[in-house]
Each structure stands twice: as C-alpha cells, then as structure tokens.
C-alpha cells in the first residue's frame, strides 16, 4: 500500500477553511506529517512514547505506523480500558500529570471548543474530540469524548470530575449512544445530569 501521509498530501482543498465541516482522517495525517518534519525521523518515532504514553503510564498502548514509518493517529492506536482512562484523566486534569504540564492550556481549550462549521448542525466537534450534541439536554454540556473505531470511547465530564471509558464493538450505522451512557452513569452515582450546562 501507499504511504498514508502521501495520500493526504495529494488531496486538494475542497472548500475554504471554516466554511464547511466533514470528519476527515486527512487532517490528522497532515498534522502528523508536519510533526515529522519539525522533529526529524528519530525524535518523531520516539515522541508518542517519550512525550505522552510513558509519562502517564499508558504501558499497554501501541501507536502503530504504516509501512513507511508514518504514524496514522487517526486510527491504528491499540489500547486497553485502563490506558484509555489515563488518557481521559490527562484531559480532565487540564493537560497536567503529576504536576507536569504535558498539554498546553490552549490545546485543552481548543479540543473543547466547537469548530465554527459544526455549530448549528446538531453534532459538534472540537479539536479531535466530539462534543455533546446541541440537542442533548440530558448530559452536562461540558462533556467531550474520543471516538475510536466501532465503539471505543473515553468521555471526560469536568463538571463531575469524571472520566468514563467504554470498550466494545458497535455494528450498524446507529452505533453506541455514548451520551446516553454518560446520563446513566451520572444517575447511577447519584449526580444530577444537568450540571455544567
């Protein structure tokens, strides 16, 4: 197969930035490509483990590459529930782990802020994270979530100091209702679901 990054580089811009929104893996691949250019090959290969995974104890996570050595990062990250919870905890703690800032405050704000082109469309997307849909009033509006292949989720709910991990397999177009899971977990632990709205 071809290089994942080279495929992304061949794609022309379809619309002006900020005018339309589609979920695209190419955005992530292009960011990864830029990271490789800035860091250099060796530092690039070591970066995920050195700068993130080892620091927060994600020992059972594999970030795989294509056959050209390029991280895909829009997929091909293999992990378990405990490591996924650690990733969510890093965000819950605003990018700080054991007193060390690993993610900038600006990045944390970016992932929690709806992309302008997603506002008014129902589903909202921040920077690489899904946000609570506009029509959901049964879960805290400050919740945000990763979305892995076929049903792997880490949901961060800052107003409840909570990270929820769901690992499973989804079939069909509807998928798993991660926001319904948040509502049910909050009910189960006796927390009102409308905080943070």
C-alpha positions in Angstrom: 0.0 0.0 0.0 0.8 3.6 -0.3 2.0 5.9 2.4 -0.9 7.3 4.5 0.6 10.7 4.6 1.4 10.8 0.9 -2.3 10.1 0.2 -3.3 13.0 2.4 -0.8 15.3 0.7 -2.3 14.5 -2.7 -5.7 15.7 -1.7 -6.7 19.2 -2.9 -8.6 21.6 -0.6 -12.3 21.2 -1.4 -13.7 24.3 0.5 -12.3 27.3 2.3 -11.3 26.5 5.9 -14.1 27.2 8.4 -16.9 27.2 5.9 -17.9 23.5 6.0 -17.3 20.5 8.2 -16.7 16.9 7.4 -14.9 14.4 9.6 -11.6 13.7 7.8 -8.7 11.5 8.7 -6.5 13.6 6.4 -6.4 16.5 8.9 -4.8 14.3 11.5 -2.4 12.7 8.9 -1.3 16.2 7.8 -0.6 17.3 11.4 1.4 14.1 11.9 3.4 14.9 8.7 4.2 18.3 10.0 5.3 16.8 13.3 7.7 14.5 11.5 9.2 17.5 9.5 9.7 19.5 12.7 11.1 16.7 14.9 13.2 14.7 12.5 12.8 11.0 11.9 14.3 9.6 15.1 12.7 12.0 17.5 9.4 11.6 15.7 9.5 7.8 16.2 10.2 8.2 19.9 7.8 11.1 20.5 4.5 9.4 21.4 6.1 7.1 24.0 8.6 9.6 25.4 6.3 12.7 25.5 3.0 11.1 26.4 2.5 7.4 26.9 5.3 6.7 29.3 4.7 9.9 31.3 1.1 9.0 32.1 1.6 5.2 32.5 0.0 4.1 29.2 2.1 0.9 29.1 -0.4 -1.2 27.2 -0.8 1.1 24.2 0.7 0.6 20.8 0.8 3.5 18.3 1.3 1.8 15.0 2.7 3.2 11.8 2.2 2.4 8.1 5.0 0.5 6.3 6.7 3.8 5.6 7.1 4.6 9.3 4.4 7.3 9.5 2.1 7.3 12.5 -1.5 7.2 11.4 -3.0 8.5 14.7 -6.5 9.0 13.1 -6.7 5.2 13.8 -4.3 2.3 14.4 -3.8 3.1 18.1 -4.3 -0.1 20.1 -5.0 0.3 23.8 -6.9 -1.1 26.8 -9.5 0.4 29.1 -7.1 1.4 31.8 -4.8 3.2 29.4 -7.7 4.9 27.8 -8.9 6.1 31.2 -5.4 7.5 31.8 -5.7 9.5 28.6 -9.0 10.8 29.6 -7.6 11.7 33.1 -4.9 13.8 31.4 -7.6 15.9 29.8 -9.7 16.0 33.0 -6.6 17.4 34.7 -6.3 20.1 32.0 -3.2 18.6 30.5 -1.2 18.3 33.7 0.1 14.9 35.0 1.9 14.6 38.4 2.5 18.3 38.4 4.0 18.4 34.9 2.2 20.2 32.1 2.1 17.8 29.1 -0.6 19.5 27.0 -0.9 23.3 26.8 -4.0 25.1 28.2 -4.6 26.4 24.6 -4.8 22.8 23.3 -7.3 21.8 26.1 -9.4 24.8 25.2 -9.2 24.0 21.5 -10.4 20.4 21.9 -13.4 21.6 24.0 -14.4 24.4 21.6 -16.8 23.6 18.8 -15.3 24.0 15.3 -17.2 27.0 13.8 -18.5 25.0 10.9 -20.1 22.4 13.3 -22.2 24.9 15.2 -25.9 24.5 14.4 -25.5 21.1 12.8 -26.5 19.0 15.8 -23.3 17.1 16.3 -20.4 19.2 17.4 -16.7 18.6 17.0 -13.8 20.3 18.7 -10.1 19.6 18.1 -10.0 15.8 17.6 -12.8 15.3 20.2 -16.5 15.0 19.9 -18.7 17.4 21.9 -22.2 17.0 23.4 -24.7 17.4 20.5 -26.6 20.7 20.7 -30.0 18.8 21.1 -28.9 16.8 24.2 -30.0 18.4 27.4 -29.8 15.2 29.4 -26.0 15.4 29.9 -23.6 18.1 31.0 -22.6 20.4 28.1 -19.0 20.4 29.2 -18.6 16.7 28.4 -16.4 15.7 25.5 -15.3 12.4 24.0 -12.9 10.5 22.0 -14.4 8.1 19.5 -12.4 5.1 18.5 -13.2 2.5 15.8 -16.5 0.8 16.4 -17.2 1.9 19.9 -14.1 2.8 21.9 -14.8 5.9 24.0 -13.2 8.0 26.7 -15.6 10.6 27.9 -14.4 13.5 30.1 -17.0 15.3 32.2 -15.2 18.1 34.0 -18.3 19.3 36.0 -18.4 15.9 37.7 -14.7 15.3 37.9 -15.3 12.1 35.9 -13.9 10.0 33.1 -16.0 7.2 31.6 -14.4 4.6 29.4 -16.4 2.3 27.1 -14.8 -0.5 25.2 -17.0 -2.6 22.9 -18.0 -3.4 19.4 -20.6 -1.5 17.5 -22.4 -2.7 14.5 -24.6 -0.8 12.1 -24.9 2.9 11.4 -26.5 4.0 14.6 -23.6 3.0 16.9 -23.4 3.2 20.6 -25.1 6.1 22.4 -22.1 7.4 24.4 -24.1 10.4 25.8 -26.8 8.0 27.0 -24.1 6.1 28.8 -23.0 9.3 30.5 -26.5 10.1 31.6 -26.9 6.6 33.0 -23.6 6.6 34.8 -24.4 10.0 36.4 -27.8 8.6 37.5 -26.1 5.5 39.0 -23.6 7.6 41.1 -26.3 10.0 42.2 -25.1 13.1 40.3 -27.6 15.4 38.6 -27.2 15.2 34.9 -27.8 18.9 34.1 -24.7 20.3 35.8 -22.3 22.1 33.6 -24.9 23.3 31.2 
